[in-house]
Amino acid sequence: MENMDQIFIKAQTLIEALPYIQKFNNKKVVVKYGGSAMVDGELQHNVIKDVALLKLIGMQPIIVHGGGKEISSWLSKVGKDTKFIEGLRVTDQDTMEIAEMVLNKVNKGLVQMVQQLGVKAVGISGKDGATLKVEKKLVNGRDIGYVGDITSVNTELIDTLIANDFIPIIAPIGLDENYDTYNINADDAACAVATAIGAEKLAFLTDIEGVYKDPEDKSTLISVLTLDEADDLIGDGFIGGGMLPKLKNCIDAVKNGVTRVHILDGRKEHCLLLEFFTNRGIGTAIINKGGLLDNE
């Protein structure tokens, strides 16, 4: 049985969360869901619980999910090699068909988990309602198949779902002007959706703790980055590897109107709640200069 000290700590946690709950009530929040948190069953349920709680306390969450690890697994099962160029999967027609099958399977699994918690959800892909329109993405002039760059986001279906109290769960698949199907990088899809709907927050669930000034020194984790500071880090060569395109996506999202972007370690239990509703947070937040709460 809990003692009074433990109960008091829980009460203090709720009080600490109050200004954040007030500030973000009825605001749209996009969660880009990927990495290890998608393939570990316990982590998966914790993330979905966090998103359900965001909804139940008055926020309007939208999930944009990936599925790269599961796509690779299924390609291996059918004896098809996976090839990447600059981090993007080379996607021929057969690979596209498998990717769409897997992403739809992942999508409906997430819907099922949300609804088991008593919260309404609808799974869509960017094909539904012509939500994500794309053009072929070239990598340094090279054609890598059915990989798309988003050219426009039609928010009509997303807005309708939110207005009717559903959590939209979006698979990153789109159509080009000829109605051919394209796979989309999930980070790109999340940024485009967040920008188009005017999201207050965009959270990336990743397999890293956040942005480090020195990736070899865990004490250099940066809790809050302004746009100018983020640009300086990139310009001074501190950011490389897979973090570089992710941070550039974050910067673009903030420049295009998203108030705050979070990079979080999805392997940490309840990372969304800890980042959104505590004074210190646990990851890195990228903000405009005016993006802080009064008490931060």
Secondary structure by P-SEA (a helix, b strand, c coil): cccaaaaaaaaaaaaaaaaaaaaaccbbbbbbccccccccaaaaaaaaaaaaaaaaabbbbbbbbbcaaaaaaaaaaabbbbbbccccccccaaaaaaaaaaaaaaaaaaaaaaaaacbbbbbbcccccccbbbccccccccccccccccccccaaaaaaaaaabbbbbbccccccccbbbbbccaaaaaaaaaaaacccbbbbbcccccccccccccccccccccaaaaaaaaaacccccaaaaaaaaaaaaaaacccbbbbbcccccaaaaaacccccccbbbbbccccccccc
